[in-house]
Amino acid sequence: MGLAIMILGLAAFLGGHAVATFRAERAAMVARIGEGPYKGLFALVALAGIALVSYGFGQYRDAGLIELWHPPAWTRHVTVALMWPAVICVVAAYIRGDIQRVLKHPMLVGVKLWALAHLVANGDLGGIILFGAILAWAVFDRITLKRRSDPGAPAIPSGGRRNDVIAVVVGTLVYLGLGFWFHPYLIGLRVFGS
């Protein structure tokens, strides 16, 4: 039952994000209901999706993981290593500098690294569905960005290398916070140490 709830949440979260990539349809929806209601509905669907994914995955884990393969112990280190640049990329999407200029879409690079990092270290069915779906969506979104005339992202000024330094520092602090606090206490798995 937990897997079904998680998949429903993924469909809501990723489906809402996928709909937003179809710019003509999105524009028609905005024209029909208005910008504010569209953003409110988008946020509501995204939050409901996150809640369903979290609840469903928790239920799935509590019922016992369905192991498809057992990742070697070293994959954990690969995940920890990939997560540092993943978090920096996500931060660089908002603190724009040369990282953003070079990567063009650092948020998507960060999401792809995050999903790939977690796919490497998780061999259970639920983990593969969760991280695989998010990786597939991020690849899809990046492909659609190449074809869109309107990327839909808000204009954020770029600050050059100074912002890159800030993004690396803030990203590193967030990475450490996720590793030392969020993951062990909310996910239940330690990141650093044995």
N, CA and C atoms as an extended XYZ file, in Angstrom:
582
Properties=species:S:1:pos:R:3:atomname:S:1:resname:S:1:resid:I:1 pbc="F F F"
N         0.819       -1.195        0.000 N   MET     1
C         0.000        0.000        0.000 CA  MET     1
C         0.867        1.265        0.000 C   MET     1
N         1.991        1.211        0.738 N   GLY     2
C         2.877        2.363        0.801 CA  GLY     2
C         3.448        2.730       -0.552 C   GLY     2
N         3.824        1.706       -1.344 N   LEU     3
C         4.364        1.974       -2.674 CA  LEU     3
C         3.326        2.662       -3.553 C   LEU     3
N         2.089        2.233       -3.464 N   ALA     4
C         1.021        2.835       -4.281 CA  ALA     4
C         0.826        4.303       -3.903 C   ALA     4
N         0.863        4.606       -2.610 N   ILE     5
C         0.716        5.994       -2.157 CA  ILE     5
C         1.900        6.826       -2.637 C   ILE     5
N         3.109        6.262       -2.547 N   MET     6
C         4.299        6.978       -3.014 CA  MET     6
C         4.214        7.252       -4.514 C   MET     6
N         3.782        6.278       -5.290 N   ILE     7
C         3.665        6.450       -6.740 CA  ILE     7
C         2.606        7.495       -7.064 C   ILE     7
N         1.505        7.511       -6.318 N   LEU     8
C         0.480        8.546       -6.503 CA  LEU     8
C         1.074        9.926       -6.219 C   LEU     8
N         1.875       10.030       -5.164 N   GLY     9
C         2.534       11.294       -4.843 CA  GLY     9
C         3.510       11.722       -5.923 C   GLY     9
N         4.269       10.770       -6.450 N   LEU    10
C         5.195       11.080       -7.545 CA  LEU    10
C         4.426       11.561       -8.770 C   LEU    10
N         3.301       10.918       -9.061 N   ALA    11
C         2.482       11.326      -10.214 CA  ALA    11
C         1.991       12.757      -10.036 C   ALA    11
N         1.576       13.103       -8.817 N   ALA    12
C         1.102       14.469       -8.563 CA  ALA    12
C         2.243       15.470       -8.663 C   ALA    12
N         3.342       15.203       -7.977 N   PHE    13
C         4.461       16.148       -7.943 CA  PHE    13
C         5.117       16.301       -9.312 C   PHE    13
N         5.512       15.179       -9.900 N   LEU    14
C         6.205       15.238      -11.187 CA  LEU    14
C         5.249       15.563      -12.325 C   LEU    14
N         4.007       15.105      -12.210 N   GLY    15
C         3.014       15.426      -13.238 CA  GLY    15
C         2.746       16.918      -13.305 C   GLY    15
N         2.616       17.555      -12.152 N   GLY    16
C         2.422       19.005      -12.121 CA  GLY    16
C         3.595       19.748      -12.726 C   GLY    16
N         4.793       19.274      -12.420 N   HIS    17
C         5.991       19.901      -12.981 CA  HIS    17
C         6.103       19.637      -14.481 C   HIS    17
N         5.682       18.457      -14.918 N   ALA    18
C         5.732       18.143      -16.351 CA  ALA    18
C         4.726       18.991      -17.123 C   ALA    18
N         3.542       19.190      -16.559 N   VAL    19
C         2.531       20.029      -17.217 CA  VAL    19
C         3.072       21.434      -17.438 C   VAL    19
N         3.836       21.939      -16.489 N   ALA    20
C         4.392       23.292      -16.598 CA  ALA    20
C         5.386       23.425      -17.747 C   ALA    20
N         5.919       22.308      -18.248 N   THR    21
C         6.868       22.386      -19.362 CA  THR    21
C         6.166       22.637      -20.692 C   THR    21
N         4.881       22.364      -20.746 N   PHE    22
C         4.103       22.627      -21.956 CA  PHE    22
C         3.604       24.067      -21.872 C   PHE    22
N         4.411       24.979      -22.397 N   ARG    23
C         4.206       26.404      -22.162 CA  ARG    23
C         2.906       26.935      -22.749 C   ARG    23
N         2.490       26.456      -23.918 N   ALA    24
C         1.240       26.946      -24.519 CA  ALA    24
C         0.049       26.525      -23.666 C   ALA    24
N         0.053       25.265      -23.217 N   GLU    25
C        -1.039       24.774      -22.379 CA  GLU    25
C        -1.046       25.482      -21.027 C   GLU    25
N         0.161       25.724      -20.492 N   ARG    26
C         0.268       26.444      -19.223 CA  ARG    26
C        -0.289       27.861      -19.383 C   ARG    26
N         0.085       28.528      -20.477 N   ALA    27
C        -0.391       29.894      -20.726 CA  ALA    27
C        -1.916       29.921      -20.856 C   ALA    27
N        -2.493       28.911      -21.516 N   ALA    28
C        -3.957       28.839      -21.655 CA  ALA    28
C        -4.618       28.654      -20.286 C   ALA    28
N        -3.999       27.828      -19.443 N   MET    29
C        -4.538       27.604      -18.096 CA  MET    29
C        -4.462       28.884      -17.267 C   MET    29
N        -3.335       29.580      -17.361 N   VAL    30
C        -3.170       30.846      -16.640 CA  VAL    30
C        -4.199       31.865      -17.138 C   VAL    30
N        -4.422       31.917      -18.453 N   ALA    31
C        -5.408       32.852      -19.012 CA  ALA    31
C        -6.811       32.520      -18.519 C   ALA    31
N        -7.078       31.228      -18.338 N   ARG    32
C        -8.408       30.797      -17.909 CA  ARG    32
C        -8.663       31.077      -16.430 C   ARG    32
N        -7.674       30.774      -15.560 N   ILE    33
C        -7.936       30.903      -14.115 CA  ILE    33
C        -7.150       32.025      -13.445 C   ILE    33
N        -6.149       32.582      -14.133 N   GLY    34
C        -5.342       33.659      -13.556 CA  GLY    34
C        -4.009       33.150      -13.026 C   GLY    34
N        -3.013       34.048      -12.995 N   GLU    35
C        -1.653       33.688      -12.565 CA  GLU    35
C        -1.617       33.237      -11.103 C   GLU    35
N        -2.252       34.015      -10.229 N   GLY    36
C        -2.254       33.681       -8.792 CA  GLY    36
C        -2.895       32.338       -8.504 C   GLY    36
N        -4.126       32.099       -8.990 N   PRO    37
C        -4.741       30.793       -8.756 CA  PRO    37
C        -3.944       29.632       -9.365 C   PRO    37
N        -3.333       29.870      -10.541 N   TYR    38
C        -2.515       28.811      -11.153 CA  TYR    38
C        -1.338       28.467      -10.235 C   TYR    38
N        -0.629       29.497       -9.765 N   LYS    39
C         0.519       29.245       -8.884 CA  LYS    39
C         0.076       28.583       -7.581 C   LYS    39
N        -1.069       29.007       -7.055 N   GLY    40
C        -1.588       28.394       -5.836 CA  GLY    40
C        -1.931       26.929       -6.038 C   GLY    40
N        -2.583       26.618       -7.165 N   LEU    41
C        -2.934       25.238       -7.481 CA  LEU    41
C        -1.677       24.402       -7.693 C   LEU    41
N        -0.695       24.979       -8.407 N   PHE    42
C         0.575       24.285       -8.648 CA  PHE    42
C         1.246       23.960       -7.313 C   PHE    42
N         1.311       24.939       -6.420 N   ALA    43
C         1.949       24.734       -5.113 CA  ALA    43
C         1.192       23.688       -4.295 C   ALA    43
N        -0.128       23.742       -4.329 N   LEU    44
C        -0.944       22.785       -3.576 CA  LEU    44
C        -0.722       21.362       -4.077 C   LEU    44
N        -0.718       21.180       -5.400 N   VAL    45
C        -0.480       19.847       -5.976 CA  VAL    45
C         0.931       19.367       -5.632 C   VAL    45
N         1.929       20.273       -5.723 N   ALA    46
C         3.311       19.899       -5.410 CA  ALA    46
C         3.444       19.495       -3.941 C   ALA    46
N         2.863       20.272       -3.039 N   LEU    47
C         2.938       19.946       -1.606 CA  LEU    47
C         2.208       18.650       -1.291 C   LEU    47
N         1.054       18.445       -1.904 N   ALA    48
C         0.321       17.187       -1.705 CA  ALA    48
C         1.156       16.019       -2.209 C   ALA    48
N         1.815       16.211       -3.353 N   GLY    49
C         2.680       15.164       -3.899 CA  GLY    49
C         3.817       14.823       -2.959 C   GLY    49
N         4.478       15.854       -2.426 N   ILE    50
C         5.584       15.628       -1.480 CA  ILE    50
C         5.086       14.898       -0.239 C   ILE    50
N         3.926       15.305        0.265 N   ALA    51
C         3.367       14.661        1.456 CA  ALA    51
C         3.051       13.192        1.179 C   ALA    51
N         2.457       12.907        0.023 N   LEU    52
C         2.123       11.527       -0.323 CA  LEU    52
C         3.383       10.682       -0.539 C   LEU    52
N         4.387       11.263       -1.192 N   VAL    53
C         5.653       10.536       -1.396 CA  VAL    53
C         6.282       10.217       -0.040 C   VAL    53
N         6.341       11.201        0.833 N   SER    54
C         6.960       10.999        2.154 CA  SER    54
C         6.207        9.951        2.961 C   SER    54
N         4.888       10.095        3.018 N   TYR    55
C         4.072        9.154        3.785 CA  TYR    55
C         4.149        7.753        3.179 C   TYR    55
N         3.990        7.676        1.868 N   GLY    56
C         4.003        6.379        1.199 CA  GLY    56
C         5.334        5.669        1.330 C   GLY    56
N         6.436        6.420        1.165 N   PHE    57
C         7.750        5.795        1.285 CA  PHE    57
C         7.990        5.339        2.719 C   PHE    57
N         7.544        6.133        3.693 N   GLY    58
C         7.660        5.732        5.098 CA  GLY    58
C         6.891        4.453        5.378 C   GLY    58
N         5.680        4.350        4.857 N   GLN    59
C         4.868        3.141        5.027 CA  GLN    59
C         5.545        1.937        4.363 C   GLN    59
N         6.068        2.179        3.175 N   TYR    60
C         6.773        1.116        2.443 CA  TYR    60
C         7.982        0.631        3.245 C   TYR    60
N         8.773        1.576        3.772 N   ARG    61
C         9.957        1.188        4.560 CA  ARG    61
C         9.566        0.429        5.820 C   ARG    61
N         8.499        0.892        6.493 N   ASP    62
C         8.059        0.230        7.719 CA  ASP    62
C         7.582       -1.200        7.462 C   ASP    62
N         6.995       -1.430        6.289 N   ALA    63
C         6.495       -2.765        5.945 CA  ALA    63
C         7.628       -3.709        5.529 C   ALA    63
N         8.795       -3.154        5.253 N   GLY    64
C         9.944       -3.968        4.834 CA  GLY    64
C        10.274       -3.703        3.375 C   GLY    64
N        11.533       -3.355        3.145 N   LEU    65
C        11.977       -3.022        1.793 CA  LEU    65
C        11.928       -4.248        0.887 C   LEU    65
N        11.610       -4.013       -0.370 N   ILE    66
C        11.641       -5.072       -1.375 CA  ILE    66
C        12.987       -4.952       -2.076 C   ILE    66
N        13.942       -5.766       -1.639 N   GLU    67
C        15.310       -5.683       -2.166 CA  GLU    67
C        15.404       -6.342       -3.536 C   GLU    67
N        15.905       -5.588       -4.512 N   LEU    68
C        16.147       -6.127       -5.846 CA  LEU    68
C        17.620       -6.473       -6.023 C   LEU    68
N        18.481       -5.711       -5.373 N   TRP    69
C        19.913       -6.007       -5.371 CA  TRP    69
C        20.524       -5.339       -4.139 C   TRP    69
N        21.684       -5.788       -3.754 N   HIS    70
C        22.357       -5.252       -2.578 CA  HIS    70
C        23.573       -4.445       -3.026 C   HIS    70
N        23.457       -3.109       -2.972 N   PRO    71
C        24.599       -2.280       -3.386 CA  PRO    71
C        25.812       -2.536       -2.493 C   PRO    71
N        27.013       -2.582       -3.083 N   PRO    72
C        28.222       -2.740       -2.261 CA  PRO    72
C        28.376       -1.568       -1.294 C   PRO    72
N        29.110       -1.792       -0.231 N   ALA    73
C        29.288       -0.772        0.815 CA  ALA    73
C        29.907        0.512        0.269 C   ALA    73
N        30.790        0.411       -0.742 N   TRP    74
C        31.459        1.599       -1.276 CA  TRP    74
C        30.500        2.571       -1.961 C   TRP    74
N        29.322        2.083       -2.364 N   THR    75
C        28.380        2.985       -3.041 CA  THR    75
C        27.898        4.096       -2.110 C   THR    75
N        27.917        3.816       -0.819 N   ARG    76
C        27.533        4.843        0.162 CA  ARG    76
C        28.470        6.047        0.078 C   ARG    76
N        29.749        5.782       -0.120 N   HIS    77
C        30.737        6.859       -0.227 CA  HIS    77
C        30.547        7.659       -1.526 C   HIS    77
N        30.156        6.968       -2.588 N   VAL    78
C        29.867        7.651       -3.853 CA  VAL    78
C        28.686        8.603       -3.658 C   VAL    78
N        27.672        8.134       -2.960 N   THR    79
C        26.495        8.966       -2.699 CA  THR    79
C        26.863       10.205       -1.899 C   THR    79
N        27.612       10.009       -0.824 N   VAL    80
C        28.028       11.144        0.018 CA  VAL    80
C        28.849       12.136       -0.802 C   VAL    80
N        29.738       11.627       -1.652 N   ALA    81
C        30.586       12.505       -2.469 CA  ALA    81
C        29.764       13.269       -3.508 C   ALA    81
N        28.816       12.620       -4.154 N   LEU    82
C        28.000       13.287       -5.186 CA  LEU    82
C        27.039       14.315       -4.601 C   LEU    82
N        26.650       14.104       -3.360 N   MET    83
C        25.678       15.017       -2.752 CA  MET    83
C        26.247       16.417       -2.520 C   MET    83
N        27.537       16.526       -2.290 N   TRP    84
C        28.119       17.854       -2.055 CA  TRP    84
C        27.953       18.750       -3.281 C   TRP    84
N        28.415       18.342       -4.480 N   PRO    85
C        28.179       19.213       -5.637 CA  PRO    85
C        26.695       19.338       -5.983 C   PRO    85
N        25.898       18.316       -5.688 N   ALA    86
C        24.457       18.402       -5.970 CA  ALA    86
C        23.831       19.558       -5.194 C   ALA    86
N        24.150       19.652       -3.909 N   VAL    87
C        23.592       20.719       -3.076 CA  VAL    87
C        24.127       22.082       -3.513 C   VAL    87
N        25.409       22.146       -3.830 N   ILE    88
C        25.988       23.415       -4.308 CA  ILE    88
C        25.293       23.865       -5.588 C   ILE    88
N        25.013       22.938       -6.488 N   CYS    89
C        24.318       23.291       -7.735 CA  CYS    89
C        22.923       23.859       -7.456 C   CYS    89
N        22.198       23.244       -6.545 N   VAL    90
C        20.856       23.746       -6.215 CA  VAL    90
C        20.950       25.158       -5.636 C   VAL    90
N        21.893       25.389       -4.745 N   VAL    91
C        22.070       26.724       -4.172 CA  VAL    91
C        22.488       27.718       -5.255 C   VAL    91
N        23.352       27.280       -6.182 N   ALA    92
C        23.828       28.159       -7.263 CA  ALA    92
C        22.702       28.565       -8.213 C   ALA    92
N        21.592       27.835       -8.203 N   ALA    93
C        20.441       28.230       -9.021 CA  ALA    93
C        19.808       29.512       -8.486 C   ALA    93
N        20.005       29.794       -7.197 N   TYR    94
C        19.412       30.981       -6.575 CA  TYR    94
C        20.435       32.061       -6.257 C   TYR    94
N        21.671       31.662       -6.061 N   ILE    95
C        22.759       32.628       -5.859 CA  ILE    95
C        23.598       32.538       -7.130 C   ILE    95
N        23.154       33.237       -8.145 N   ARG    96
C        23.693       33.034       -9.489 CA  ARG    96
C        25.022       33.727       -9.721 C   ARG    96
N        25.906       32.981      -10.365 N   GLY    97
C        27.213       33.480      -10.753 CA  GLY    97
C        27.685       32.700      -11.960 C   GLY    97
N        28.983       32.436      -12.001 N   ASP    98
C        29.532       31.695      -13.136 CA  ASP    98
C        29.098       30.232      -13.148 C   ASP    98
N        28.806       29.663      -11.985 N   ILE    99
C        28.310       28.280      -11.947 CA  ILE    99
C        27.020       28.196      -12.754 C   ILE    99
N        26.126       29.145      -12.517 N   GLN   100
C        24.859       29.166      -13.254 CA  GLN   100
C        25.094       29.425      -14.732 C   GLN   100
N        26.013       30.319      -15.045 N   ARG   101
C        26.290       30.652      -16.445 CA  ARG   101
C        26.817       29.431      -17.196 C   ARG   101
N        27.707       28.674      -16.569 N   VAL   102
C        28.310       27.510      -17.215 CA  VAL   102
C        27.315       26.346      -17.307 C   VAL   102
N        26.608       26.065      -16.214 N   LEU   103
C        25.693       24.921      -16.197 CA  LEU   103
C        24.343       25.225      -16.848 C   LEU   103
N        23.996       26.484      -16.969 N   LYS   104
C        22.730       26.973      -17.521 CA  LYS   104
C        21.541       26.670      -16.607 C   LYS   104
N        21.416       25.460      -16.136 N   HIS   105
C        20.301       25.071      -15.271 CA  HIS   105
C        20.840       24.277      -14.078 C   HIS   105
N        21.516       24.962      -13.148 N   PRO   106
C        22.154       24.239      -12.029 CA  PRO   106
C        21.160       23.498      -11.137 C   PRO   106
N        19.913       23.986      -11.051 N   MET   107
C        18.913       23.271      -10.250 CA  MET   107
C        18.708       21.865      -10.814 C   MET   107
N        18.555       21.765      -12.122 N   LEU   108
C        18.355       20.450      -12.730 CA  LEU   108
C        19.612       19.579      -12.624 C   LEU   108
N        20.775       20.192      -12.732 N   VAL   109
C        22.022       19.431      -12.547 CA  VAL   109
C        22.061       18.875      -11.124 C   VAL   109
N        21.714       19.710      -10.144 N   GLY   110
C        21.692       19.270       -8.752 CA  GLY   110
C        20.689       18.160       -8.504 C   GLY   110
N        19.497       18.282       -9.084 N   VAL   111
C        18.464       17.252       -8.912 CA  VAL   111
C        18.919       15.943       -9.555 C   VAL   111
N        19.520       16.031      -10.742 N   LYS   112
C        20.006       14.812      -11.406 CA  LYS   112
C        21.117       14.147      -10.586 C   LYS   112
N        22.041       14.955      -10.062 N   LEU   113
C        23.110       14.386       -9.220 CA  LEU   113
C        22.532       13.747       -7.959 C   LEU   113
N        21.550       14.424       -7.333 N   TRP   114
C        20.911       13.900       -6.119 CA  TRP   114
C        20.257       12.556       -6.404 C   TRP   114
N        19.475       12.496       -7.493 N   ALA   115
C        18.767       11.258       -7.818 CA  ALA   115
C        19.747       10.140       -8.176 C   ALA   115
N        20.751       10.453       -8.987 N   LEU   116
C        21.751        9.460       -9.369 CA  LEU   116
C        22.510        8.956       -8.147 C   LEU   116
N        22.893        9.881       -7.273 N   ALA   117
C        23.624        9.500       -6.057 CA  ALA   117
C        22.814        8.515       -5.222 C   ALA   117
N        21.512        8.755       -5.118 N   HIS   118
C        20.679        7.874       -4.313 CA  HIS   118
C        20.348        6.563       -5.033 C   HIS   118
N        20.284        6.584       -6.349 N   LEU   119
C        20.093        5.339       -7.099 CA  LEU   119
C        21.286        4.405       -6.918 C   LEU   119
N        22.480        4.978       -6.862 N   VAL   120
C        23.700        4.180       -6.712 CA  VAL   120
C        23.676        3.367       -5.420 C   VAL   120
N        23.152        3.942       -4.347 N   ALA   121
C        23.240        3.309       -3.029 CA  ALA   121
C        21.954        2.620       -2.581 C   ALA   121
N        20.922        2.625       -3.403 N   ASN   122
C        19.654        2.006       -3.013 CA  ASN   122
C        19.281        0.921       -4.011 C   ASN   122
N        19.124       -0.295       -3.521 N   GLY   123
C        18.780       -1.404       -4.397 CA  GLY   123
C        17.379       -1.931       -4.175 C   GLY   123
N        16.572       -1.205       -3.430 N   ASP   124
C        15.210       -1.662       -3.169 CA  ASP   124
C        14.247       -1.064       -4.199 C   ASP   124
N        13.125       -1.728       -4.395 N   LEU   125
C        12.154       -1.334       -5.411 CA  LEU   125
C        11.646        0.093       -5.196 C   LEU   125
N        11.279        0.432       -3.968 N   GLY   126
C        10.766        1.771       -3.682 CA  GLY   126
C        11.789        2.847       -3.955 C   GLY   126
N        13.035        2.620       -3.547 N   GLY   127
C        14.099        3.593       -3.795 CA  GLY   127
C        14.368        3.765       -5.275 C   GLY   127
N        14.369        2.656       -6.012 N   ILE   128
C        14.614        2.728       -7.452 CA  ILE   128
C        13.487        3.482       -8.145 C   ILE   128
N        12.239        3.218       -7.752 N   ILE   129
C        11.106        3.948       -8.346 CA  ILE   129
C        11.198        5.429       -8.003 C   ILE   129
N        11.436        5.756       -6.739 N   LEU   130
C        11.476        7.150       -6.295 CA  LEU   130
C        12.587        7.925       -6.994 C   LEU   130
N        13.813        7.462       -6.854 N   PHE   131
C        14.943        8.212       -7.402 CA  PHE   131
C        15.017        8.107       -8.922 C   PHE   131
N        14.600        6.977       -9.470 N   GLY   132
C        14.564        6.828      -10.920 CA  GLY   132
C        13.550        7.758      -11.566 C   GLY   132
N        12.376        7.897      -10.937 N   ALA   133
C        11.342        8.789      -11.479 CA  ALA   133
C        11.807       10.242      -11.450 C   ALA   133
N        12.444       10.639      -10.366 N   ILE   134
C        12.912       12.021      -10.265 CA  ILE   134
C        14.043       12.277      -11.261 C   ILE   134
N        14.936       11.313      -11.428 N   LEU   135
C        16.000       11.457      -12.426 CA  LEU   135
C        15.406       11.555      -13.833 C   LEU   135
N        14.431       10.701      -14.133 N   ALA   136
C        13.796       10.737      -15.460 CA  ALA   136
C        13.121       12.080      -15.692 C   ALA   136
N        12.417       12.602      -14.677 N   TRP   137
C        11.774       13.910      -14.834 CA  TRP   137
C        12.808       15.007      -15.093 C   TRP   137
N        13.917       15.001      -14.346 N   ALA   138
C        14.936       16.042      -14.509 CA  ALA   138
C        15.561       15.991      -15.905 C   ALA   138
N        15.778       14.790      -16.427 N   VAL   139
C        16.298       14.656      -17.794 CA  VAL   139
C        15.264       15.174      -18.785 C   VAL   139
N        14.001       14.792      -18.604 N   PHE   140
C        12.913       15.278      -19.467 CA  PHE   140
C        12.832       16.800      -19.438 C   PHE   140
N        12.879       17.376      -18.235 N   ASP   141
C        12.762       18.828      -18.112 CA  ASP   141
C        13.920       19.528      -18.809 C   ASP   141
N        15.123       18.992      -18.696 N   ARG   142
C        16.283       19.604      -19.348 CA  ARG   142
C        16.150       19.540      -20.865 C   ARG   142
N        15.633       18.431      -21.367 N   ILE   143
C        15.415       18.303      -22.813 CA  ILE   143
C        14.375       19.317      -23.280 C   ILE   143
N        13.290       19.469      -22.516 N   THR   144
C        12.248       20.421      -22.930 CA  THR   144
C        12.746       21.858      -22.867 C   THR   144
N        13.662       22.149      -21.963 N   LEU   145
C        14.204       23.509      -21.875 CA  LEU   145
C        14.926       23.914      -23.154 C   LEU   145
N        15.514       22.943      -23.836 N   LYS   146
C        16.206       23.230      -25.094 CA  LYS   146
C        15.231       23.646      -26.188 C   LYS   146
N        13.970       23.251      -26.044 N   ARG   147
C        12.972       23.537      -27.071 CA  ARG   147
C        12.035       24.682      -26.707 C   ARG   147
N        12.149       25.181      -25.487 N   ARG   148
C        11.241       26.242      -25.034 CA  ARG   148
C        11.806       27.617      -25.338 C   ARG   148
N        10.933       28.500      -25.796 N   SER   149
C        11.363       29.892      -25.963 CA  SER   149
C        11.201       30.636      -24.640 C   SER   149
N        10.290       30.157      -23.795 N   ASP   150
C        10.036       30.751      -22.482 CA  ASP   150
C        10.428       29.726      -21.421 C   ASP   150
N        11.608       29.870      -20.799 N   PRO   151
C        12.024       28.884      -19.804 CA  PRO   151
C        11.196       28.924      -18.529 C   PRO   151
N        10.481       30.012      -18.294 N   GLY   152
C         9.594       30.085      -17.147 CA  GLY   152
C        10.254       30.402      -15.822 C   GLY   152
N        11.558       30.504      -15.786 N   ALA   153
C        12.250       30.796      -14.525 CA  ALA   153
C        12.228       32.288      -14.248 C   ALA   153
N        12.092       32.665      -12.989 N   PRO   154
C        12.125       34.091      -12.675 CA  PRO   154
C        13.511       34.678      -12.923 C   PRO   154
N        13.544       35.930      -13.278 N   ALA   155
C        14.826       36.600      -13.520 CA  ALA   155
C        15.537       36.817      -12.188 C   ALA   155
N        16.711       36.245      -12.058 N   ILE   156
C        17.539       36.416      -10.862 CA  ILE   156
C        18.851       37.006      -11.343 C   ILE   156
N        19.259       38.156      -10.812 N   PRO   157
C        20.506       38.763      -11.283 CA  PRO   157
C        21.710       37.885      -10.981 C   PRO   157
N        22.709       37.954      -11.860 N   SER   158
C        23.929       37.183      -11.694 CA  SER   158
C        25.005       38.059      -11.075 C   SER   158
N        25.737       37.501      -10.104 N   GLY   159
C        26.745       38.283       -9.407 CA  GLY   159
C        28.172       37.867       -9.664 C   GLY   159
N        28.415       36.988      -10.626 N   GLY   160
C        29.776       36.591      -10.952 CA  GLY   160
C        30.412       35.678       -9.922 C   GLY   160
N        31.734       35.718       -9.863 N   ARG   161
C        32.488       34.787       -9.019 CA  ARG   161
C        32.226       34.976       -7.533 C   ARG   161
N        31.929       36.199       -7.132 N   ARG   162
C        31.607       36.440       -5.715 CA  ARG   162
C        30.406       35.583       -5.305 C   ARG   162
N        29.399       35.535       -6.169 N   ASN   163
C        28.233       34.698       -5.875 CA  ASN   163
C        28.573       33.217       -5.887 C   ASN   163
N        29.543       32.824       -6.727 N   ASP   164
C        29.956       31.422       -6.731 CA  ASP   164
C        30.557       31.030       -5.391 C   ASP   164
N        31.392       31.908       -4.828 N   VAL   165
C        31.986       31.641       -3.517 CA  VAL   165
C        30.882       31.515       -2.469 C   VAL   165
N        29.923       32.426       -2.517 N   ILE   166
C        28.798       32.371       -1.572 CA  ILE   166
C        28.008       31.082       -1.770 C   ILE   166
N        27.750       30.709       -3.021 N   ALA   167
C        26.993       29.485       -3.306 CA  ALA   167
C        27.723       28.250       -2.782 C   ALA   167
N        29.038       28.210       -2.935 N   VAL   168
C        29.817       27.064       -2.446 CA  VAL   168
C        29.780       27.014       -0.918 C   VAL   168
N        29.941       28.159       -0.265 N   VAL   169
C        29.919       28.193        1.205 CA  VAL   169
C        28.532       27.810        1.724 C   VAL   169
N        27.488       28.451        1.194 N   VAL   170
C        26.120       28.146        1.637 CA  VAL   170
C        25.771       26.697        1.297 C   VAL   170
N        26.124       26.255        0.078 N   GLY   171
C        25.859       24.879       -0.319 CA  GLY   171
C        26.551       23.872        0.584 C   GLY   171
N        27.778       24.160        0.985 N   THR   172
C        28.512       23.272        1.885 CA  THR   172
C        27.837       23.219        3.256 C   THR   172
N        27.399       24.369        3.756 N   LEU   173
C        26.699       24.390        5.046 CA  LEU   173
C        25.382       23.620        4.981 C   LEU   173
N        24.638       23.793        3.893 N   VAL   174
C        23.382       23.048        3.717 CA  VAL   174
C        23.678       21.551        3.625 C   VAL   174
N        24.699       21.186        2.857 N   TYR   175
C        25.113       19.782        2.716 CA  TYR   175
C        25.428       19.170        4.083 C   TYR   175
N        26.192       19.885        4.891 N   LEU   176
C        26.530       19.384        6.222 CA  LEU   176
C        25.284       19.284        7.101 C   LEU   176
N        24.395       20.291        6.998 N   GLY   177
C        23.143       20.245        7.754 CA  GLY   177
C        22.283       19.047        7.360 C   GLY   177
N        22.203       18.790        6.059 N   LEU   178
C        21.445       17.629        5.590 CA  LEU   178
C        22.072       16.332        6.094 C   LEU   178
N        23.398       16.271        6.049 N   GLY   179
C        24.089       15.048        6.454 CA  GLY   179
C        24.081       14.784        7.942 C   GLY   179
N        24.290       15.838        8.739 N   PHE   180
C        24.386       15.656       10.191 CA  PHE   180
C        23.040       15.724       10.896 C   PHE   180
N        22.056       16.440       10.317 N   TRP   181
C        20.782       16.598       11.023 CA  TRP   181
C        19.614       15.988       10.267 C   TRP   181
N        19.330       16.492        9.059 N   PHE   182
C        18.120       16.091        8.347 CA  PHE   182
C        18.058       14.590        8.089 C   PHE   182
N        19.073       14.044        7.457 N   HIS   183
C        19.028       12.640        7.055 CA  HIS   183
C        18.966       11.683        8.248 C   HIS   183
N        19.798       11.859        9.276 N   PRO   184
C        19.703       10.924       10.401 CA  PRO   184
C        18.407       11.040       11.201 C   PRO   184
N        17.940       12.275       11.406 N   TYR   185
C        16.789       12.453       12.298 CA  TYR   185
C        15.448       12.354       11.589 C   TYR   185
N        15.355       12.762       10.351 N   LEU   186
C        14.072       12.692        9.652 CA  LEU   186
C        13.966       11.495        8.721 C   LEU   186
N        15.059       11.067        8.132 N   ILE   187
C        15.039        9.917        7.236 CA  ILE   187
C        15.374        8.638        8.007 C   ILE   187
N        16.161        8.795        9.065 N   GLY   188
C        16.505        7.637        9.898 CA  GLY   188
C        17.774        6.912        9.478 C   GLY   188
N        18.549        7.520        8.581 N   LEU   189
C        19.795        6.900        8.133 CA  LEU   189
C        20.942        7.883        8.313 C   LEU   189
N        22.006        7.410        8.960 N   ARG   190
C        23.174        8.258        9.160 CA  ARG   190
C        23.930        8.419        7.856 C   ARG   190
N        24.468        9.615        7.624 N   VAL   191
C        25.243        9.890        6.427 CA  VAL   191
C        26.730        9.829        6.741 C   VAL   191
N        27.132       10.526        7.789 N   PHE   192
C        28.545       10.592        8.171 CA  PHE   192
C        28.803        9.669        9.341 C   PHE   192
N        29.938        9.007        9.327 N   GLY   193
C        30.276        8.091       10.413 CA  GLY   193
C        29.672        6.719       10.163 C   GLY   193
N        29.906        5.829       11.111 N   SER   194
C        29.418        4.445       10.931 CA  SER   194
C        28.092        4.253       11.602 C   SER   194
